[in-house]
Amino acid sequence: MARKPEAEKHGKSNRDKIVDALMALLAEKPIEEIGFGEIAARAGLTLAQCRGEFASLVAILAAHMKEVDRKVLAGGEPDVAEEPPRERLFDVLMRRLETLGPRKEAMRSLLRSAGRSPGLAIALSGLAVRSMQWMLTAADIGAAGTRGMVRAQGLALLYGQVLRTWVDDDDPGLARTMAALDRQLARGARWSGFVDDLCRLVPSRWRRRERPRRRTRHGNGGAGEDPVAA
């Protein structure tokens, strides 16, 4: 018996229908068993329409993560702005998990598949780092430059650990998830402090390494071999 397309709803764009279709399928089977033909059928679209919107399954996942980012960024609480950075980030990441709530089965499926496929894990990691830059910014924590990128990469790793707790946390209050997030953010705070110290130290070390070279080169007065080139 033919399945009626679940995404046949008024007001949804083709992109939204495709994202919804993939996430619904992920709740039923691993991503390696899902093809565009099945996504098109579930979304109620043609293959040509799907191809016009997305080139790959990873691109669909990227669109889903972008939509989650948008919802989290739009849902900030004004009274949290006065809290310490760790509390602000806790609030942002919990909002993200609440936004993902209806897609928990799909996320569980993705985590399992990523554990079996290094290629998928790398692709998802890249998407996660980009999202975490936005989450850091939402928490008013610097996410620009090299330091910000390192912070985002570290946050993506710890958030991935929290997700593994969250997908198996059936408590409506998410007590286990909140405890895991609190532990991971404590570790992240120590890591961020290390990164800050490292970024302050590295330039001065480079300056100390460069000075002897210039003095040696000038000390030769142009005679003999250049010790830098030798």
N, C-alpha and C positions, 0 to 999 in steps of 0.2 A: 504494500500500500504506500503510495507516494506521500512523503512528508510535506506538509504545508510549510512554506517559508515562514520562519519566525520573525524575520525582519520586515515583514510586510506591514509597515506602519506609516501613517501620514506624518509628514514633516521631517523625516529623516533623509539625510543625503545618502548617496550611494556609498560614500566613504564610511559613514556611520553604520550602514547596513552590513558592509563587508567586515568591519571591525567586530560588530556584534556577532556575526556569523562565525568568525574564527574563534572568538572567545567561548561561544556556546559549544562549538565542536571540541575545543580543548578540554572542556569539562567532561567530555565523553571518551576521548581517546588522546594518545600522545601526538605531538605535532608532526612527528615523522610519518604518521599514517594519514595526514590531512593533505589534500591537494586542492588546487584552485577550482576544479570541477565541482567538488563537494561544497566548497565555500560559496560558489556562484549559486548552486541550487538552494542552499540554506538561506542565502540573502535574497533570493528571488530575482537575480540579475543574470545577464548573459556573461559569457567569458570575456567578450569584447569590452563590456562595461567594467568588469573587474580589472582587466589589463589597463584600461584607461586611467584607473585610480592608483593601482599598486603594481610594482614589478616583482615583489617577492613577499613571502610570509613575514620575513623580518621587517619589511617596510610597514606591514599591517601592525605588527607589534609596536613599532616606533610610533605609529599614529595613536595607538591605544595609550601608550605611556605619555604622549604629549597631551592627550585629553585629561588623563589623571593629573598631570602637572597643572593644567589650567584650572581644574576644579579645586585643587589644594590651594593654589595661589589666590583664588577668588574667595576662599572661605576663612581668611584670617580673623582672629579675635583681637580687637583693639587693646583690651586690657592686658594682653600677653606681652605687648611691646616693652613694658617696664620690667619684665622678668630677666634673670640672667640668661646668657646665651644658651647654656645647656637646656634650660627649661623651655626656651623659645623653640629650640630644635626638636625637643621632645614633643611639643604640641604640634609642630608641623608634620612630623613623621607619623604621629598617631592619626592626624587628619588624613594622611595618605592611606594608611591602613583601613580606616573607616570607609574611604572612597572605594578602595579595592574590595570591600566586603562582599558585594554581590558576585564578584569574579573569583572567589577563593578557590573553587574547584579548578578553574582554569589555571590559576597561579600554581597550585599544587602540581598540576600536570606539567607545567613549564619547568618547574624546579627539578622534577624527576628527569625530564628529557635533557636538561642542561647537564645533569650529573652523568649522563651517558654520552653526551656529544660535546667534545671540546669546542668545536666550531660554533655551536649554538651558544655555549657558555660565554665565549669571547664576544659574540655579537650582542648578547644580552648585557654583558658587562659594560660595553661601550654605551649602550642606551641608558643604563643605570647611572653612569658617571655624569652624563649630560643632565639627567633629571636631578641628580643630587646637587649639581651646581645651582639649579633653580631653588631647591629646598634650602640650601645654605643662604641664598639671597633672601628668601622669604623669612628666614630667621634672623636676618640682619647680621650675618656672619660673612666675612670677606670670601668671595669665590672667584676673584679675578687673578690673572697672572699665574705664575708657576706655583706659588703657595696655595692659591685657590684650587688649582687643578689637583694638587696632591691631597688637599682636604677632601675634595669631591671623590677622589678615588678611594680614600680611606673610608669615607662615609658610605660609599656604595658597597664596600666589603662588609662593613658591620651591619648595614641594612639588610644585606642578603642573609646574614645569620639570623636576624630578627624575623625575616620572612619565613624561615624554616620552622621557627617556633609558632608563628602566627597561623600557618596553614593547618596546624594540628591543635590549635587552641579553640575548643568548643565553648568555653565560658563566655557568656554574653558580655561580661565586663572586661574580658581580655586581660585577666590578671597576670597570667604567665607571659603574655606578650609584653605587657608594660614593664614587668620585672626584667625581661630579657633586654628590652630597649634601654632601660635605665643602666643595666650593667654595661652594655655595649657603648653607650654614650660616655660612661665614666672612662672606659678604655680609650675612646676616641679623644677625650679631652687631654689625656696624657700624651697621645700621639700628636695631637695638634700642637701641644707645647713643645714637643721634640722638634716638629717641623719648623716652628717659629725660631727656635734656637739655632737650628741648622741653617736656615735662610740668613740669619744674622751673621753666622760664623763663616760661611763659605766665601763671600766676597773678600773678607779680610785675608783669608788664607791665600786666595789667588793673588792679592796684591803683594803679599810677602814673597810669593814664589817668583813674581815678575821682577821685583827690584834687583835681586842679585844678578839676573841675566843682563839687565841694562848696565849695571856697574861693571861687570866683567867685560862686556862688549866695548864699553868706552875705555876701560883700563888698558886694552890692548893697543889703543891708539891707532887702530887700522892695520897693525902689523900681524902677520900670521893668520891662522884660521879663525873664523868667527866661531866662538864656542857654542852659539845657538844653532848654527847651521851644521856644525860638525856632527 
